[in-house]
Amino acid sequence: MVISESELVEQTLSYLKIRDIRSQRKAILRLSDWLGRDRRNRPLGYMNQPSAMHAYLCYYFPRQAALFRHISITLQKEHIFETSGKLDILDLGCGPLSATAGIMQTAEVGSVTAVDISRSMAQHGKNILSGLQSDLKDQIHIVKHHIQRFRPRRHFDLILVGHVMNEVNVRHFSVEQRAKWLTMLTSFLKPGGVLILTEPALKSAARLNQHVRDKLVSQRRTQVCWPCPDGRTCPLLIEAQDWCFQQYEWAAREPISTLKSALPFKDNILKASIFVLGEKPSQNRPRVVSDVMKTPSGRAWYICTEDGLEELTVLGAKQKNSLLSKRRGEALSWKEYLRFE
Ligand SMILES: C[S@@+](CC[C@H](N)C(=O)[O-])C[C@H]1O[C@@H](n2cnc3c(N)ncnc32)[C@H](O)[C@@H]1O
């Protein structure tokens, strides 16, 4: 059974007994600060505060789910991951199982091992998702554990690590240790399975992610199969002001669209720093890694290729039509790329 975003939101509101989603506006703004610019001031265990918990479930839960829905669709489209049968998922730092909820919008889920230091959010997620798919009630196993010390006991089709690594201080979990831990996790993937890691598109979190990616590539013990071309080092680490992230449109439906219109931030774009590990080699396709920039000779982007960064300028009207719509993170076909030569 595949669920829709609207079903997920309706189920969440009815579970929380919230009639008007706009009542969550203030709590969402507070939480948004704690997750972004005011991170240093957020209280320990902030997610256990009822207002933060409600705000996360009403807004960030479907938002994160939409991110994972998009990633799942893209990976299937680019033949990085193919779904057949019911998926066994390991969701690490699961929160309310948002990442799993996104996968459930694209594929059938058979079982979930949900790991988090906070059991309560995971329990809310379990209640909501099993309200939508009753057979999941006995198939979602919550494990209260620190991710960095967690060792799986079985194999999975998908391992999801959504927006949690940045919550673990790099002084206690170094780049080297992260790479080692991720490599260990990939040995628990079933054939054809993938590990999807996302982090906020903030400079510090994304650059840390890029360093982990480089470490994994240099050790050659697991494949970074998406989104990076097969370059040895990430070119967006050379200049201190750069960082790499991907973006997707979030065309949310009611009632989320009503809530979005009540929020002061424009939030139609989902941004995240993402990489995927698995057995397939990278397709090595050139990928857009910037917004469109205005330059004296026309409009340009930066493209990441296995040889590093390239600036491509859009010159002709024909190119304009098909190429200006490319978003950050999107791959170019070789045909599109060669039109610049
Ligand atoms: C921002 S939330 C992300 C939740 C979910 N993965 C998502 O994408 O919506 C981060 C989650 O990581 C959990 N967390 C933070 N540090 C952790 C650790 N060391 N081990 C396990 N979970 C952790 C928090 O309790 C919280 O639920």
Ligand as a Chemical Component Dictionary entry (heavy atoms), coordinates in Angstrom:
data_LIG
# 
_chem_comp.id                   LIG 
_chem_comp.type                 NON-POLYMER 
_chem_comp.pdbx_formal_charge   0 
_chem_comp.three_letter_code    LIG 
# 
loop_
_chem_comp_atom.comp_id 
_chem_comp_atom.atom_id 
_chem_comp_atom.alt_atom_id 
_chem_comp_atom.type_symbol 
_chem_comp_atom.charge 
_chem_comp_atom.model_Cartn_x 
_chem_comp_atom.model_Cartn_y 
_chem_comp_atom.model_Cartn_z 
_chem_comp_atom.pdbx_ordinal 
LIG C1  C1  C 0  16.033 16.782 13.177 1  
LIG S1  S1  S 1  15.473 15.266 13.799 2  
LIG C2  C2  C 0  15.346 14.333 12.298 3  
LIG C3  C3  C 0  14.325 13.253 12.426 4  
LIG C4  C4  C 0  14.018 12.477 11.163 5  
LIG N1  N1  N 0  15.108 11.643 10.753 6  
LIG C5  C5  C 0  13.608 13.411 10.070 7  
LIG O1  O1  O 0  14.264 13.399 9.022  8  
LIG O2  O2  O -1 12.626 14.130 10.246 9  
LIG C6  C6  C 0  16.899 14.566 14.520 10 
LIG C7  C7  C 0  16.589 13.303 15.329 11 
LIG O3  O3  O 0  17.805 12.688 15.690 12 
LIG C8  C8  C 0  17.726 12.222 17.011 13 
LIG N2  N2  N 0  19.109 12.131 17.508 14 
LIG C9  C9  C 0  19.961 13.146 17.765 15 
LIG N3  N3  N 0  21.155 12.639 18.144 16 
LIG C10 C10 C 0  21.047 11.292 18.105 17 
LIG C11 C11 C 0  21.928 10.217 18.395 18 
LIG N4  N4  N 0  23.182 10.441 18.775 19 
LIG N5  N5  N 0  21.475 8.956  18.265 20 
LIG C12 C12 C 0  20.198 8.702  17.881 21 
LIG N6  N6  N 0  19.317 9.684  17.600 22 
LIG C13 C13 C 0  19.727 10.958 17.712 23 
LIG C14 C14 C 0  16.851 13.226 17.717 24 
LIG O4  O4  O 0  16.262 12.660 18.872 25 
LIG C15 C15 C 0  15.838 13.558 16.622 26 
LIG O5  O5  O 0  14.737 12.710 16.692 27 
# 
loop_
_chem_comp_bond.comp_id 
_chem_comp_bond.atom_id_1 
_chem_comp_bond.atom_id_2 
_chem_comp_bond.value_order 
_chem_comp_bond.pdbx_ordinal 
LIG C1  S1  SING 1  
LIG S1  C2  SING 2  
LIG S1  C6  SING 3  
LIG C2  C3  SING 4  
LIG C3  C4  SING 5  
LIG C4  N1  SING 6  
LIG C4  C5  SING 7  
LIG C5  O1  DOUB 8  
LIG C5  O2  SING 9  
LIG C6  C7  SING 10 
LIG C7  O3  SING 11 
LIG C7  C15 SING 12 
LIG O3  C8  SING 13 
LIG C8  N2  SING 14 
LIG C8  C14 SING 15 
LIG N2  C9  SING 16 
LIG N2  C13 SING 17 
LIG C9  N3  DOUB 18 
LIG N3  C10 SING 19 
LIG C10 C11 SING 20 
LIG C10 C13 DOUB 21 
LIG C11 N4  SING 22 
LIG C11 N5  DOUB 23 
LIG N5  C12 SING 24 
LIG C12 N6  DOUB 25 
LIG N6  C13 SING 26 
LIG C14 O4  SING 27 
LIG C14 C15 SING 28 
LIG C15 O5  SING 29 
# 
